Amino acid sequence: MPIYEYTCNECLEIFSLLQWSSSGTEDTVCPRCGSKDVKKKLSSFSCSMPSDSGVSSGGHSGFSGGG
């Protein structure tokens, strides 16, 4: 399950939720004020590869971010 970041359009709270990809914004409620008027933010991501994958990591730890 991915972690999604949202901004509440009512109280401007920024929060993260662990939720299924199939869950829509209409199912999301601000934990601070209870509003359903939220907007999904564009978030950075990270991934890793097993050390025996045959791909050189260039001396990095195998993690990369989107930002």
Distance bins in CASP14 RR format, pairs under 12 A and 6 or more apart:
PFRMAT RR
TARGET T0000
AUTHOR 0000-0000-0000
RMODE 2
METHOD distances of the structure
MODEL  1
1 16 0 0 0 0 0 1 0 0 0 0 0
1 17 0 0 0 0 1 0 0 0 0 0 0
1 18 1 0 1 0 0 0 0 0 0 0 0
1 19 1 0 0 1 0 0 0 0 0 0 0
1 20 1 0 1 0 0 0 0 0 0 0 0
1 21 1 0 0 1 0 0 0 0 0 0 0
1 22 0 0 0 0 0 1 0 0 0 0 0
1 23 0 0 0 0 1 0 0 0 0 0 0
2 16 0 0 0 0 0 1 0 0 0 0 0
2 17 0 0 0 0 1 0 0 0 0 0 0
2 18 1 0 0 1 0 0 0 0 0 0 0
2 19 1 0 0 1 0 0 0 0 0 0 0
2 20 0 0 0 0 1 0 0 0 0 0 0
2 21 1 0 0 1 0 0 0 0 0 0 0
2 22 0 0 0 0 0 1 0 0 0 0 0
2 23 0 0 0 0 0 1 0 0 0 0 0
2 40 0 0 0 0 0 1 0 0 0 0 0
2 43 0 0 0 0 1 0 0 0 0 0 0
2 45 0 0 0 0 1 0 0 0 0 0 0
2 46 0 0 0 0 0 1 0 0 0 0 0
2 47 0 0 0 0 0 1 0 0 0 0 0
3 15 0 0 0 0 0 1 0 0 0 0 0
3 16 1 0 1 0 0 0 0 0 0 0 0
3 17 1 0 0 1 0 0 0 0 0 0 0
3 18 1 0 1 0 0 0 0 0 0 0 0
3 19 0 0 0 0 1 0 0 0 0 0 0
3 20 0 0 0 0 0 1 0 0 0 0 0
3 21 0 0 0 0 0 1 0 0 0 0 0
3 40 0 0 0 0 0 1 0 0 0 0 0
3 41 0 0 0 0 0 1 0 0 0 0 0
3 43 1 0 0 1 0 0 0 0 0 0 0
3 44 0 0 0 0 0 1 0 0 0 0 0
3 45 0 0 0 0 1 0 0 0 0 0 0
3 46 0 0 0 0 0 1 0 0 0 0 0
4 14 0 0 0 0 0 1 0 0 0 0 0
4 15 0 0 0 0 1 0 0 0 0 0 0
4 16 1 0 0 1 0 0 0 0 0 0 0
4 17 1 0 1 0 0 0 0 0 0 0 0
4 18 0 0 0 0 1 0 0 0 0 0 0
4 19 1 0 0 1 0 0 0 0 0 0 0
4 20 0 0 0 0 1 0 0 0 0 0 0
4 21 0 0 0 0 1 0 0 0 0 0 0
4 22 0 0 0 0 0 1 0 0 0 0 0
4 23 0 0 0 0 1 0 0 0 0 0 0
4 24 0 0 0 0 1 0 0 0 0 0 0
4 25 0 0 0 0 1 0 0 0 0 0 0
4 27 0 0 0 0 0 1 0 0 0 0 0
4 28 0 0 0 0 1 0 0 0 0 0 0
4 38 0 0 0 0 0 1 0 0 0 0 0
4 39 0 0 0 0 0 1 0 0 0 0 0
4 40 1 0 1 0 0 0 0 0 0 0 0
4 41 1 0 0 1 0 0 0 0 0 0 0
4 42 0 0 0 0 0 1 0 0 0 0 0
4 43 1 0 0 1 0 0 0 0 0 0 0
4 45 0 0 0 0 0 1 0 0 0 0 0
5 13 0 0 0 0 0 1 0 0 0 0 0
5 14 1 0 0 1 0 0 0 0 0 0 0
5 15 1 0 0 1 0 0 0 0 0 0 0
5 16 1 0 1 0 0 0 0 0 0 0 0
5 17 0 0 0 0 1 0 0 0 0 0 0
5 18 0 0 0 0 0 1 0 0 0 0 0
5 19 0 0 0 0 0 1 0 0 0 0 0
5 25 0 0 0 0 0 1 0 0 0 0 0
5 28 0 0 0 0 0 1 0 0 0 0 0
5 38 0 0 0 0 0 1 0 0 0 0 0
5 39 0 0 0 0 1 0 0 0 0 0 0
5 40 1 0 0 1 0 0 0 0 0 0 0
5 41 1 0 1 0 0 0 0 0 0 0 0
5 42 0 0 0 0 1 0 0 0 0 0 0
5 43 1 0 1 0 0 0 0 0 0 0 0
5 44 0 0 0 0 1 0 0 0 0 0 0
5 45 0 0 0 0 0 1 0 0 0 0 0
6 12 0 0 0 0 0 1 0 0 0 0 0
6 13 0 0 0 0 1 0 0 0 0 0 0
6 14 1 0 0 1 0 0 0 0 0 0 0
6 15 1 0 1 0 0 0 0 0 0 0 0
6 16 1 0 0 1 0 0 0 0 0 0 0
6 17 1 0 0 1 0 0 0 0 0 0 0
6 19 0 0 0 0 1 0 0 0 0 0 0
6 23 0 0 0 0 0 1 0 0 0 0 0
6 24 0 0 0 0 0 1 0 0 0 0 0
6 25 1 0 0 1 0 0 0 0 0 0 0
6 27 0 0 0 0 0 1 0 0 0 0 0
6 28 1 0 1 0 0 0 0 0 0 0 0
6 29 0 0 0 0 1 0 0 0 0 0 0
6 30 1 0 0 1 0 0 0 0 0 0 0
6 31 0 0 0 0 1 0 0 0 0 0 0
6 32 0 0 0 0 0 1 0 0 0 0 0
6 34 0 0 0 0 0 1 0 0 0 0 0
6 35 0 0 0 0 0 1 0 0 0 0 0
6 36 0 0 0 0 0 1 0 0 0 0 0
6 37 0 0 0 0 0 1 0 0 0 0 0
6 38 1 0 1 0 0 0 0 0 0 0 0
6 39 1 0 0 1 0 0 0 0 0 0 0
6 40 1 0 1 0 0 0 0 0 0 0 0
6 41 1 0 0 1 0 0 0 0 0 0 0
6 42 0 0 0 0 0 1 0 0 0 0 0
6 43 0 0 0 0 1 0 0 0 0 0 0
7 13 1 0 0 1 0 0 0 0 0 0 0
7 14 1 0 1 0 0 0 0 0 0 0 0
7 15 0 0 0 0 1 0 0 0 0 0 0
7 16 0 0 0 0 0 1 0 0 0 0 0
7 25 0 0 0 0 0 1 0 0 0 0 0
7 28 0 0 0 0 0 1 0 0 0 0 0
7 30 0 0 0 0 1 0 0 0 0 0 0
7 32 0 0 0 0 0 1 0 0 0 0 0
7 35 0 0 0 0 0 1 0 0 0 0 0
7 37 0 0 0 0 1 0 0 0 0 0 0
7 38 1 0 0 1 0 0 0 0 0 0 0
7 39 1 0 1 0 0 0 0 0 0 0 0
7 40 0 0 0 0 1 0 0 0 0 0 0
7 41 1 0 1 0 0 0 0 0 0 0 0
7 42 0 0 0 0 0 1 0 0 0 0 0
7 43 0 0 0 0 0 1 0 0 0 0 0
8 14 1 0 0 1 0 0 0 0 0 0 0
8 15 1 0 0 1 0 0 0 0 0 0 0
8 17 0 0 0 0 0 1 0 0 0 0 0
8 25 0 0 0 0 0 1 0 0 0 0 0
8 28 0 0 0 0 1 0 0 0 0 0 0
8 29 0 0 0 0 1 0 0 0 0 0 0
8 30 1 1 0 0 0 0 0 0 0 0 0
8 31 0 0 0 0 1 0 0 0 0 0 0
8 32 1 0 0 1 0 0 0 0 0 0 0
8 33 1 0 0 1 0 0 0 0 0 0 0
8 34 0 0 0 0 1 0 0 0 0 0 0
8 35 1 0 1 0 0 0 0 0 0 0 0
8 36 0 0 0 0 1 0 0 0 0 0 0
8 37 1 0 0 1 0 0 0 0 0 0 0
8 38 1 0 1 0 0 0 0 0 0 0 0
8 39 0 0 0 0 1 0 0 0 0 0 0
8 40 0 0 0 0 0 1 0 0 0 0 0
8 41 0 0 0 0 0 1 0 0 0 0 0
9 25 0 0 0 0 0 1 0 0 0 0 0
9 28 0 0 0 0 0 1 0 0 0 0 0
9 30 0 0 0 0 1 0 0 0 0 0 0
9 33 0 0 0 0 0 1 0 0 0 0 0
9 34 0 0 0 0 0 1 0 0 0 0 0
9 35 1 0 0 1 0 0 0 0 0 0 0
9 36 0 0 0 0 1 0 0 0 0 0 0
9 37 1 0 1 0 0 0 0 0 0 0 0
9 38 1 0 0 1 0 0 0 0 0 0 0
9 39 1 0 0 1 0 0 0 0 0 0 0
9 40 0 0 0 0 0 1 0 0 0 0 0
9 41 0 0 0 0 0 1 0 0 0 0 0
10 29 0 0 0 0 0 1 0 0 0 0 0
10 30 1 0 0 1 0 0 0 0 0 0 0
10 32 0 0 0 0 1 0 0 0 0 0 0
10 33 1 0 1 0 0 0 0 0 0 0 0
10 34 0 0 0 0 1 0 0 0 0 0 0
10 35 1 1 0 0 0 0 0 0 0 0 0
10 36 0 0 0 0 1 0 0 0 0 0 0
10 37 1 0 1 0 0 0 0 0 0 0 0
10 38 0 0 0 0 1 0 0 0 0 0 0
10 39 0 0 0 0 0 1 0 0 0 0 0
11 29 0 0 0 0 0 1 0 0 0 0 0
11 30 1 0 0 1 0 0 0 0 0 0 0
11 31 0 0 0 0 0 1 0 0 0 0 0
11 32 1 0 1 0 0 0 0 0 0 0 0
11 33 1 0 1 0 0 0 0 0 0 0 0
11 34 0 0 0 0 1 0 0 0 0 0 0
11 35 1 0 0 1 0 0 0 0 0 0 0
11 37 0 0 0 0 1 0 0 0 0 0 0
11 38 0 0 0 0 0 1 0 0 0 0 0
12 30 0 0 0 0 1 0 0 0 0 0 0
12 32 0 0 0 0 1 0 0 0 0 0 0
12 33 0 0 0 0 1 0 0 0 0 0 0
12 35 0 0 0 0 0 1 0 0 0 0 0
12 37 0 0 0 0 0 1 0 0 0 0 0
12 38 0 0 0 0 0 1 0 0 0 0 0
12 39 0 0 0 0 0 1 0 0 0 0 0
13 28 0 0 0 0 0 1 0 0 0 0 0
13 29 0 0 0 0 0 1 0 0 0 0 0
13 30 1 0 1 0 0 0 0 0 0 0 0
13 31 1 0 0 1 0 0 0 0 0 0 0
13 32 1 0 1 0 0 0 0 0 0 0 0
13 33 1 0 0 1 0 0 0 0 0 0 0
13 34 0 0 0 0 1 0 0 0 0 0 0
13 35 0 0 0 0 1 0 0 0 0 0 0
13 37 0 0 0 0 0 1 0 0 0 0 0
13 38 0 0 0 0 1 0 0 0 0 0 0
13 39 0 0 0 0 0 1 0 0 0 0 0
13 41 0 0 0 0 0 1 0 0 0 0 0
14 30 0 0 0 0 1 0 0 0 0 0 0
14 31 0 0 0 0 0 1 0 0 0 0 0
14 32 0 0 0 0 1 0 0 0 0 0 0
14 38 0 0 0 0 0 1 0 0 0 0 0
14 39 0 0 0 0 0 1 0 0 0 0 0
14 40 0 0 0 0 0 1 0 0 0 0 0
14 41 1 0 0 1 0 0 0 0 0 0 0
14 43 0 0 0 0 0 1 0 0 0 0 0
15 28 0 0 0 0 1 0 0 0 0 0 0
15 29 0 0 0 0 1 0 0 0 0 0 0
15 30 1 0 0 1 0 0 0 0 0 0 0
15 31 1 0 1 0 0 0 0 0 0 0 0
15 32 1 0 0 1 0 0 0 0 0 0 0
15 33 0 0 0 0 0 1 0 0 0 0 0
15 34 0 0 0 0 0 1 0 0 0 0 0
15 35 0 0 0 0 0 1 0 0 0 0 0
15 38 0 0 0 0 1 0 0 0 0 0 0
15 39 0 0 0 0 0 1 0 0 0 0 0
15 40 0 0 0 0 0 1 0 0 0 0 0
15 41 0 0 0 0 1 0 0 0 0 0 0
15 43 0 0 0 0 0 1 0 0 0 0 0
16 28 0 0 0 0 0 1 0 0 0 0 0
16 30 0 0 0 0 0 1 0 0 0 0 0
16 31 0 0 0 0 1 0 0 0 0 0 0
16 38 0 0 0 0 0 1 0 0 0 0 0
16 40 0 0 0 0 0 1 0 0 0 0 0
16 41 0 0 0 0 1 0 0 0 0 0 0
16 43 0 0 0 0 1 0 0 0 0 0 0
16 44 0 0 0 0 0 1 0 0 0 0 0
17 23 0 0 0 0 1 0 0 0 0 0 0
17 24 0 0 0 0 0 1 0 0 0 0 0
17 25 0 0 0 0 0 1 0 0 0 0 0
17 27 0 0 0 0 1 0 0 0 0 0 0
17 28 1 0 0 1 0 0 0 0 0 0 0
17 29 0 0 0 0 1 0 0 0 0 0 0
17 30 0 0 0 0 0 1 0 0 0 0 0
17 31 0 0 0 0 1 0 0 0 0 0 0
17 38 0 0 0 0 1 0 0 0 0 0 0
17 40 0 0 0 0 1 0 0 0 0 0 0
17 41 0 0 0 0 0 1 0 0 0 0 0
17 43 0 0 0 0 0 1 0 0 0 0 0
18 28 0 0 0 0 0 1 0 0 0 0 0
19 25 0 0 0 0 0 1 0 0 0 0 0
19 27 1 0 0 1 0 0 0 0 0 0 0
19 28 1 0 0 1 0 0 0 0 0 0 0
19 29 0 0 0 0 0 1 0 0 0 0 0
19 40 0 0 0 0 0 1 0 0 0 0 0
20 27 0 0 0 0 1 0 0 0 0 0 0
20 28 0 0 0 0 0 1 0 0 0 0 0
21 27 0 0 0 0 0 1 0 0 0 0 0
21 40 0 0 0 0 0 1 0 0 0 0 0
23 29 0 0 0 0 0 1 0 0 0 0 0
23 38 0 0 0 0 0 1 0 0 0 0 0
23 40 0 0 0 0 0 1 0 0 0 0 0
24 36 0 0 0 0 0 1 0 0 0 0 0
24 38 0 0 0 0 0 1 0 0 0 0 0
24 39 0 0 0 0 0 1 0 0 0 0 0
24 40 0 0 0 0 1 0 0 0 0 0 0
25 35 0 0 0 0 0 1 0 0 0 0 0
25 36 0 0 0 0 1 0 0 0 0 0 0
25 37 0 0 0 0 1 0 0 0 0 0 0
25 38 1 0 0 1 0 0 0 0 0 0 0
25 39 1 0 0 1 0 0 0 0 0 0 0
25 40 1 0 1 0 0 0 0 0 0 0 0
25 41 0 0 0 0 0 1 0 0 0 0 0
26 36 1 0 0 1 0 0 0 0 0 0 0
26 37 0 0 0 0 0 1 0 0 0 0 0
26 38 0 0 0 0 1 0 0 0 0 0 0
26 39 0 0 0 0 0 1 0 0 0 0 0
26 40 0 0 0 0 0 1 0 0 0 0 0
27 36 0 0 0 0 1 0 0 0 0 0 0
27 38 0 0 0 0 0 1 0 0 0 0 0
27 40 0 0 0 0 0 1 0 0 0 0 0
28 34 0 0 0 0 0 1 0 0 0 0 0
28 35 0 0 0 0 1 0 0 0 0 0 0
28 36 1 0 0 1 0 0 0 0 0 0 0
28 37 0 0 0 0 1 0 0 0 0 0 0
28 38 1 0 1 0 0 0 0 0 0 0 0
28 39 0 0 0 0 1 0 0 0 0 0 0
28 40 1 0 0 1 0 0 0 0 0 0 0
28 41 0 0 0 0 0 1 0 0 0 0 0
29 35 1 0 0 1 0 0 0 0 0 0 0
29 36 1 0 1 0 0 0 0 0 0 0 0
29 37 0 0 0 0 1 0 0 0 0 0 0
29 38 1 0 0 1 0 0 0 0 0 0 0
30 36 1 0 0 1 0 0 0 0 0 0 0
30 37 1 0 0 1 0 0 0 0 0 0 0
30 38 1 0 1 0 0 0 0 0 0 0 0
30 39 0 0 0 0 0 1 0 0 0 0 0
31 38 0 0 0 0 0 1 0 0 0 0 0
32 38 0 0 0 0 0 1 0 0 0 0 0
42 66 0 0 0 0 1 0 0 0 0 0 0
42 67 0 0 0 0 0 1 0 0 0 0 0
43 65 0 0 0 0 0 1 0 0 0 0 0
43 66 0 0 0 0 1 0 0 0 0 0 0
43 67 0 0 0 0 1 0 0 0 0 0 0
44 63 0 0 0 0 0 1 0 0 0 0 0
44 64 0 0 0 0 1 0 0 0 0 0 0
44 65 1 0 1 0 0 0 0 0 0 0 0
44 66 1 0 1 0 0 0 0 0 0 0 0
44 67 1 0 1 0 0 0 0 0 0 0 0
45 63 0 0 0 0 0 1 0 0 0 0 0
45 64 0 0 0 0 1 0 0 0 0 0 0
45 65 1 0 0 1 0 0 0 0 0 0 0
45 66 1 0 1 0 0 0 0 0 0 0 0
45 67 0 0 0 0 1 0 0 0 0 0 0
46 60 0 0 0 0 0 1 0 0 0 0 0
46 61 0 0 0 0 0 1 0 0 0 0 0
46 62 0 0 0 0 1 0 0 0 0 0 0
46 63 1 0 1 0 0 0 0 0 0 0 0
46 64 1 0 0 1 0 0 0 0 0 0 0
46 65 1 0 1 0 0 0 0 0 0 0 0
46 66 1 0 0 1 0 0 0 0 0 0 0
46 67 0 0 0 0 1 0 0 0 0 0 0
47 53 0 0 0 0 0 1 0 0 0 0 0
47 55 0 0 0 0 0 1 0 0 0 0 0
47 57 0 0 0 0 0 1 0 0 0 0 0
47 61 0 0 0 0 0 1 0 0 0 0 0
47 62 0 0 0 0 1 0 0 0 0 0 0
47 63 1 0 0 1 0 0 0 0 0 0 0
47 64 1 0 0 1 0 0 0 0 0 0 0
47 65 1 0 0 1 0 0 0 0 0 0 0
47 66 0 0 0 0 1 0 0 0 0 0 0
48 55 0 0 0 0 0 1 0 0 0 0 0
48 57 0 0 0 0 1 0 0 0 0 0 0
48 60 0 0 0 0 0 1 0 0 0 0 0
48 61 0 0 0 0 1 0 0 0 0 0 0
48 62 1 0 1 0 0 0 0 0 0 0 0
48 63 1 0 1 0 0 0 0 0 0 0 0
48 64 0 0 0 0 1 0 0 0 0 0 0
48 65 0 0 0 0 0 1 0 0 0 0 0
49 55 1 0 1 0 0 0 0 0 0 0 0
49 56 0 0 0 0 0 1 0 0 0 0 0
49 57 1 0 0 1 0 0 0 0 0 0 0
49 58 0 0 0 0 0 1 0 0 0 0 0
49 60 0 0 0 0 0 1 0 0 0 0 0
49 61 0 0 0 0 0 1 0 0 0 0 0
49 62 1 0 0 1 0 0 0 0 0 0 0
49 63 0 0 0 0 1 0 0 0 0 0 0
49 64 0 0 0 0 1 0 0 0 0 0 0
50 57 0 0 0 0 0 1 0 0 0 0 0
50 62 0 0 0 0 1 0 0 0 0 0 0
51 57 0 0 0 0 1 0 0 0 0 0 0
51 59 0 0 0 0 0 1 0 0 0 0 0
51 60 0 0 0 0 0 1 0 0 0 0 0
51 61 0 0 0 0 1 0 0 0 0 0 0
51 62 0 0 0 0 1 0 0 0 0 0 0
53 62 0 0 0 0 1 0 0 0 0 0 0
55 62 0 0 0 0 1 0 0 0 0 0 0
55 64 0 0 0 0 0 1 0 0 0 0 0
56 62 0 0 0 0 0 1 0 0 0 0 0
57 63 0 0 0 0 1 0 0 0 0 0 0
57 64 0 0 0 0 1 0 0 0 0 0 0
58 64 0 0 0 0 0 1 0 0 0 0 0
END
